[in-house]
Amino acid sequence: MIRERTLAGPTAAAARGRKGGRKPVIADEKLKRARAMISNGLTVREIATRLKVGKTALYEALKQNRPDLLPRAVHPSIRSGGW
């Protein structure tokens, strides 16, 4: 009975047009602006400061949407995976 009710919740939410999960940290508009800034030569740190988002969140958003748009000049410690 508990299992049935547990499964009924997400099913009912989907029927109402809801979907689960966390909202994206960086909206599409900010992501477009970030891509434009990257093409103008700004670093991810500078872009994150200007857009008022975390640099890790910005890296993740860029990687998920278009990994080919990640900046070419990445700090060597990030490239090698260690400090």
N, CA and C atoms as an extended XYZ file, in Angstrom:
249
Properties=species:S:1:pos:R:3:atomname:S:1:resname:S:1:resid:I:1 pbc="F F F"
N         0.815       -1.188        0.000 N   MET     1
C         0.000        0.000        0.000 CA  MET     1
C         0.865        1.260        0.000 C   MET     1
N         1.943        1.290        0.785 N   ILE     2
C         2.835        2.447        0.807 CA  ILE     2
C         3.498        2.605       -0.552 C   ILE     2
N         3.923        1.493       -1.110 N   ARG     3
C         4.589        1.540       -2.405 CA  ARG     3
C         3.649        2.070       -3.485 C   ARG     3
N         2.415        1.654       -3.466 N   GLU     4
C         1.440        2.120       -4.455 CA  GLU     4
C         1.255        3.631       -4.359 C   GLU     4
N         1.141        4.125       -3.141 N   ARG     5
C         0.955        5.566       -2.953 CA  ARG     5
C         2.215        6.347       -3.320 C   ARG     5
N         3.368        5.758       -3.033 N   THR     6
C         4.622        6.411       -3.385 CA  THR     6
C         4.751        6.554       -4.893 C   THR     6
N         4.374        5.522       -5.617 N   LEU     7
C         4.444        5.562       -7.073 CA  LEU     7
C         3.326        6.406       -7.682 C   LEU     7
N         2.228        6.552       -6.971 N   ALA     8
C         1.112        7.345       -7.488 CA  ALA     8
C         1.443        8.835       -7.511 C   ALA     8
N         2.286        9.304       -6.599 N   GLY     9
C         2.639       10.720       -6.516 CA  GLY     9
C         3.285       11.248       -7.786 C   GLY     9
N         4.419       10.685       -8.223 N   PRO    10
C         5.049       11.164       -9.464 CA  PRO    10
C         4.171       10.973      -10.700 C   PRO    10
N         3.367        9.912      -10.709 N   THR    11
C         2.463        9.679      -11.836 CA  THR    11
C         1.423       10.780      -11.914 C   THR    11
N         0.856       11.147      -10.768 N   ALA    12
C        -0.137       12.228      -10.736 CA  ALA    12
C         0.497       13.559      -11.112 C   ALA    12
N         1.716       13.794      -10.668 N   ALA    13
C         2.411       15.038      -10.996 CA  ALA    13
C         2.678       15.119      -12.501 C   ALA    13
N         3.076       13.999      -13.097 N   ALA    14
C         3.325       13.976      -14.541 CA  ALA    14
C         2.050       14.246      -15.314 C   ALA    14
N         0.931       13.742      -14.822 N   ALA    15
C        -0.352       13.976      -15.480 CA  ALA    15
C        -0.716       15.463      -15.446 C   ALA    15
N        -0.236       16.179      -14.412 N   ARG    16
C        -0.485       17.616      -14.314 CA  ARG    16
C         0.553       18.436      -15.067 C   ARG    16
N         1.494       17.761      -15.720 N   GLY    17
C         2.506       18.467      -16.492 CA  GLY    17
C         3.755       18.818      -15.707 C   GLY    17
N         3.917       18.252      -14.551 N   ARG    18
C         5.094       18.502      -13.719 CA  ARG    18
C         6.151       17.460      -14.007 C   ARG    18
N         7.388       17.852      -13.800 N   LYS    19
C         8.455       16.863      -13.869 CA  LYS    19
C         9.408       17.112      -12.715 C   LYS    19
N        10.051       16.076      -12.273 N   GLY    20
C        10.913       16.184      -11.108 CA  GLY    20
C        12.286       16.707      -11.462 C   GLY    20
N        13.082       16.878      -10.443 N   GLY    21
C        14.457       17.294      -10.643 CA  GLY    21
C        14.687       18.744      -10.283 C   GLY    21
N        15.944       19.064      -10.165 N   ARG    22
C        16.356       20.406       -9.799 CA  ARG    22
C        16.330       21.316      -11.018 C   ARG    22
N        15.979       22.561      -10.808 N   LYS    23
C        15.986       23.527      -11.894 CA  LYS    23
C        17.429       23.843      -12.272 C   LYS    23
N        17.677       24.160      -13.542 N   PRO    24
C        19.048       24.495      -13.945 CA  PRO    24
C        19.548       25.721      -13.197 C   PRO    24
N        20.808       25.694      -12.823 N   VAL    25
C        21.403       26.812      -12.105 CA  VAL    25
C        21.587       27.994      -13.047 C   VAL    25
N        21.966       27.710      -14.269 N   ILE    26
C        22.225       28.765      -15.245 CA  ILE    26
C        21.153       28.699      -16.322 C   ILE    26
N        20.398       29.773      -16.453 N   ALA    27
C        19.334       29.845      -17.452 CA  ALA    27
C        19.935       29.937      -18.856 C   ALA    27
N        19.121       29.628      -19.840 N   ASP    28
C        19.583       29.633      -21.234 CA  ASP    28
C        20.141       30.993      -21.655 C   ASP    28
N        19.504       32.066      -21.208 N   GLU    29
C        19.960       33.407      -21.582 CA  GLU    29
C        21.361       33.683      -21.046 C   GLU    29
N        21.614       33.297      -19.796 N   LYS    30
C        22.949       33.494      -19.228 CA  LYS    30
C        23.973       32.620      -19.939 C   LYS    30
N        23.552       31.429      -20.347 N   LEU    31
C        24.457       30.532      -21.050 CA  LEU    31
C        24.838       31.109      -22.414 C   LEU    31
N        23.881       31.705      -23.092 N   LYS    32
C        24.177       32.357      -24.378 CA  LYS    32
C        25.162       33.506      -24.190 C   LYS    32
N        24.934       34.301      -23.131 N   ARG    33
C        25.841       35.413      -22.857 CA  ARG    33
C        27.236       34.906      -22.516 C   ARG    33
N        27.306       33.802      -21.781 N   ALA    34
C        28.598       33.220      -21.415 CA  ALA    34
C        29.348       32.757      -22.657 C   ALA    34
N        28.645       32.118      -23.577 N   ARG    35
C        29.298       31.672      -24.821 CA  ARG    35
C        29.840       32.849      -25.612 C   ARG    35
N        29.074       33.935      -25.663 N   ALA    36
C        29.536       35.134      -26.372 CA  ALA    36
C        30.782       35.703      -25.705 C   ALA    36
N        30.809       35.697      -24.378 N   MET    37
C        31.967       36.208      -23.650 CA  MET    37
C        33.190       35.330      -23.865 C   MET    37
N        32.979       34.007      -23.948 N   ILE    38
C        34.099       33.097      -24.216 CA  ILE    38
C        34.689       33.389      -25.587 C   ILE    38
N        33.827       33.609      -26.566 N   SER    39
C        34.335       33.897      -27.908 CA  SER    39
C        35.058       35.240      -27.968 C   SER    39
N        34.770       36.131      -26.997 N   ASN    40
C        35.478       37.415      -26.924 CA  ASN    40
C        36.774       37.309      -26.138 C   ASN    40
N        37.081       36.113      -25.602 N   GLY    41
C        38.359       35.884      -24.958 CA  GLY    41
C        38.374       35.996      -23.451 C   GLY    41
N        37.234       36.132      -22.809 N   LEU    42
C        37.203       36.201      -21.348 CA  LEU    42
C        37.395       34.811      -20.757 C   LEU    42
N        37.901       34.758      -19.542 N   THR    43
C        38.075       33.477      -18.863 CA  THR    43
C        36.771       33.086      -18.172 C   THR    43
N        36.668       31.830      -17.798 N   VAL    44
C        35.473       31.347      -17.121 CA  VAL    44
C        35.304       32.062      -15.785 C   VAL    44
N        36.395       32.311      -15.103 N   ARG    45
C        36.323       33.007      -13.814 CA  ARG    45
C        35.747       34.417      -13.994 C   ARG    45
N        36.208       35.137      -15.017 N   GLU    46
C        35.685       36.487      -15.275 CA  GLU    46
C        34.202       36.446      -15.651 C   GLU    46
N        33.850       35.475      -16.467 N   ILE    47
C        32.454       35.346      -16.906 CA  ILE    47
C        31.558       35.016      -15.718 C   ILE    47
N        31.990       34.080      -14.883 N   ALA    48
C        31.195       33.688      -13.719 CA  ALA    48
C        30.972       34.882      -12.794 C   ALA    48
N        31.990       35.696      -12.622 N   THR    49
C        31.852       36.885      -11.774 CA  THR    49
C        30.857       37.859      -12.378 C   THR    49
N        30.949       38.092      -13.672 N   ARG    50
C        30.041       39.041      -14.332 CA  ARG    50
C        28.594       38.554      -14.341 C   ARG    50
N        28.397       37.245      -14.504 N   LEU    51
C        27.037       36.695      -14.545 CA  LEU    51
C        26.497       36.346      -13.160 C   LEU    51
N        27.355       36.469      -12.146 N   LYS    52
C        26.987       36.165      -10.758 CA  LYS    52
C        26.548       34.713      -10.585 C   LYS    52
N        27.350       33.816      -11.150 N   VAL    53
C        27.161       32.373      -10.974 CA  VAL    53
C        28.502       31.778      -10.583 C   VAL    53
N        28.487       30.568      -10.059 N   GLY    54
C        29.730       29.890       -9.709 CA  GLY    54
C        30.454       29.398      -10.945 C   GLY    54
N        31.782       29.393      -10.875 N   LYS    55
C        32.537       28.941      -12.049 CA  LYS    55
C        32.352       27.450      -12.304 C   LYS    55
N        32.170       26.669      -11.244 N   THR    56
C        31.919       25.241      -11.419 CA  THR    56
C        30.588       25.018      -12.117 C   THR    56
N        29.571       25.771      -11.716 N   ALA    57
C        28.255       25.660      -12.358 CA  ALA    57
C        28.347       26.066      -13.826 C   ALA    57
N        29.137       27.080      -14.113 N   LEU    58
C        29.308       27.523      -15.499 CA  LEU    58
C        30.014       26.455      -16.326 C   LEU    58
N        31.085       25.880      -15.777 N   TYR    59
C        31.766       24.794      -16.487 CA  TYR    59
C        30.807       23.644      -16.781 C   TYR    59
N        30.013       23.253      -15.791 N   GLU    60
C        29.070       22.144      -15.972 CA  GLU    60
C        28.026       22.466      -17.033 C   GLU    60
N        27.492       23.684      -17.016 N   ALA    61
C        26.485       24.068      -17.998 CA  ALA    61
C        27.072       24.073      -19.403 C   ALA    61
N        28.282       24.563      -19.537 N   LEU    62
C        28.927       24.574      -20.852 CA  LEU    62
C        29.227       23.161      -21.318 C   LEU    62
N        29.672       22.318      -20.399 N   LYS    63
C        30.019       20.939      -20.754 CA  LYS    63
C        28.782       20.148      -21.174 C   LYS    63
N        27.670       20.357      -20.473 N   GLN    64
C        26.458       19.607      -20.784 CA  GLN    64
C        25.856       20.017      -22.111 C   GLN    64
N        25.915       21.286      -22.428 N   ASN    65
C        25.262       21.771      -23.638 CA  ASN    65
C        26.153       21.679      -24.873 C   ASN    65
N        27.375       22.159      -24.763 N   ARG    66
C        28.281       22.121      -25.906 CA  ARG    66
C        29.719       22.016      -25.418 C   ARG    66
N        30.234       20.805      -25.239 N   PRO    67
C        31.597       20.675      -24.725 CA  PRO    67
C        32.648       21.302      -25.633 C   PRO    67
N        32.350       21.450      -26.913 N   ASP    68
C        33.315       22.044      -27.823 CA  ASP    68
C        33.492       23.542      -27.578 C   ASP    68
N        32.597       24.157      -26.793 N   LEU    69
C        32.714       25.579      -26.507 CA  LEU    69
C        33.467       25.876      -25.218 C   LEU    69
N        33.980       24.848      -24.557 N   LEU    70
C        34.787       25.104      -23.366 CA  LEU    70
C        36.036       25.860      -23.784 C   LEU    70
N        36.505       26.765      -22.951 N   PRO    71
C        37.690       27.548      -23.319 CA  PRO    71
C        38.886       26.652      -23.577 C   PRO    71
N        39.691       27.041      -24.517 N   ARG    72
C        40.866       26.249      -24.879 CA  ARG    72
C        41.955       26.384      -23.813 C   ARG    72
N        42.106       27.568      -23.254 N   ALA    73
C        43.161       27.825      -22.272 CA  ALA    73
C        42.653       27.479      -20.884 C   ALA    73
N        42.696       26.201      -20.559 N   VAL    74
C        42.281       25.737      -19.236 CA  VAL    74
C        43.541       25.568      -18.402 C   VAL    74
N        43.461       25.960      -17.149 N   HIS    75
C        44.607       25.873      -16.259 CA  HIS    75
C        45.149       24.446      -16.243 C   HIS    75
N        46.480       24.278      -16.265 N   PRO    76
C        47.059       22.925      -16.327 CA  PRO    76
C        46.590       21.993      -15.208 C   PRO    76
N        46.346       22.533      -14.010 N   SER    77
C        45.922       21.666      -12.913 CA  SER    77
C        44.539       21.085      -13.179 C   SER    77
N        43.694       21.809      -13.880 N   ILE    78
C        42.370       21.292      -14.215 CA  ILE    78
C        42.497       20.215      -15.286 C   ILE    78
N        43.374       20.456      -16.250 N   ARG    79
C        43.562       19.509      -17.332 CA  ARG    79
C        44.084       18.172      -16.806 C   ARG    79
N        45.036       18.240      -15.862 N   SER    80
C        45.644       17.008      -15.385 CA  SER    80
C        44.798       16.316      -14.319 C   SER    80
N        43.818       17.034      -13.772 N   GLY    81
C        42.937       16.432      -12.792 CA  GLY    81
C        43.450       16.529      -11.368 C   GLY    81
N        44.504       17.278      -11.138 N   GLY    82
C        45.042       17.429       -9.787 CA  GLY    82
C        45.601       18.806       -9.571 C   GLY    82
N        46.022       19.057       -8.360 N   TRP    83
C        46.607       20.366       -8.053 CA  TRP    83
C        48.072       20.250       -8.224 C   TRP    83
